[in-house]
């Protein structure tokens, strides 16, 4: 396979580290994903208020928003492995709190704490992969290493849904905790980052910039805005899709939706990572947004099991294309000394989207109905496509050409990636 050939060409220390990092990511995302099809139903067993369900689900992003920039700086200063461990510790402890404290106010609090796990782990994971990957194979390596997400989303929800049906919520939360703990143990197999000279090509005069100077710069602001709109769609999906299926008397287990998404996301990442090195990142970000919009649109019209499965496939393709492409885009635009911080800044958009999707869409359900919020989510994705196609490069014309793969990224520090 092409992926095996690529990894065989890497230096042995880098290859061993990437393998250990991959397993850490797989355990982490399996832990979080095991709660996707079940947590909204668990919350609904405690309250019938859509507002409260949305608030609990959306509060996950509070920890993300509060800690993203600090943990990004910490990752650049103390190392990626250090902050990955912090994220795994939080991911291991919080599900146990869900199990023993079934109260809406406490769930809001612990759900917010749970968000810190992604703030600590996800950006550090992406930054470490980017640090280790050779520049000429960066997109390909990022694509392969991002497979932990669809694999976790395949294994975690299926396991969570089956365990909840068979034994209830408490064993599910304990299993989620054990998965994160297994990832924590795997971090012991990641070598000391100081032994790996992945910063040898970094300019010595790279400097840190302030929060707003970083966040408002077009290289960060535009991908962050795209992630905000995609995050609104994903937050709507994760908060209300299982409940919509229940209301429509869909017999399909919600975990199978996430499994369909995971499998399609898994398959699409193999060619996309390599091709993005050849064709540029822009065209794949555009394609990913289109598939995300298609997924929300299918849910809006869906009334049968197979339609929800089709939506899951489209959502998997969308996330499997747009997320690795944005990570690679940010990698092209940063140097290692600032990478964790810039990654954290950019993903604030996604965090805000998740944070406001639950309570905002929960409130709108009373006005427009639960089905129509997925029509709104479709429109938000299309708005993200328009913004990317007009603002992603230094002029509107260059932005459009970049979005369809006809010119290079003008903000990239390395320009070896050329459009087809």
Secondary structure, DSSP 8 states (H G I E B T S, - for coil): -HHHHHHHTS-HHHHHHHHHHHHHHHHHHHHHHTTHHHHHHHHHTT---HHHHHHHHHTHHHHHHHHHHHHHHHHHHH-HHHHHHHHHHHHHHHHHHHHH---HHHHHHHHHHHHHHHHHHHHHHHHHHHHHS-GGGHHHHHHHHTHHHHHHHHHHHHHHHHHHHHH-HHHHHHHHHHHHHHHHHHGGGS--GGGS-TTTTS-TT-----HHHHHTSHHHHHHHHHHHHHHHHHHHHHHHHHHHHHHTT--S-HHHHHHHHHHHHHHHHHHHHHHHHHH-SHHHHHHHHHHHHHHHHHHHH--SHHHHHHHHHHHHHHHHHHHHHHHHHHHHT--HHHHHHHHHHHHHHHHHHHHHHHHHHHHHHHHH-TTHHHHHHHHHHHHHHHHHHHHSSSSHHHHHHHHTTSS--TT-S-------
